[in-house]
Amino acid sequence: HSSSTETAETGPDGLILIGKENDIKRSGRATAKIDGRELVVFYHEGKFYAMDSRCYRKIFACIISILQQLIMKSACIVCPWHKFKITLETGEGLYEGINPLETSPKPKWQSKGVKQRIHKVAIDNGNVYVSPPDFSVSFDSDYFAEKYKNHGELAM
């Protein structure tokens, strides 16, 4: 289950209202559009996280079922289309790989770097807000977030 808002309202200090804290806690996530850009807020183990709802390879995991894993001590979602692991905290892409130069290579979790745009979350008076995105820094997920902004097939 998830709650959803078609367009988000602006709250105090330019923060963008996503929904009620208790509603998001109960459903585990909420989706919203900010200036036509789709994003999702997750509630997982006592914390709120927000990120673009488009995977950095086009379609994203938050459609109906979310797979959450703990990898490298980080809560992750797994894109059902690409099986990419993305950390909720930082948007970092993780993969399991081996070093072929090792005598007995064993798979180890490694980072692809930050791939997914995350959004800062604030709670005020029972409401959940996100900060407007800082576009002075670019992430791989920006390409598809912009491509499908206000048109095209929806990730949600």
PyMOL commands that set and color helices and strands:
alter all, ss='L'
color gray80, all
select helices_A, chain A and resi 12-14+21-27+141-147
alter helices_A, ss='H'
color red, helices_A
select strands_A, chain A and resi 3-4+9-10+16-20+29-34+37-44+47-52+68-71+74-78+85-87+92-97+108-114+118-119+121-124+127-130
alter strands_A, ss='S'
color yellow, strands_A
deselect
rebuild
show_as cartoon
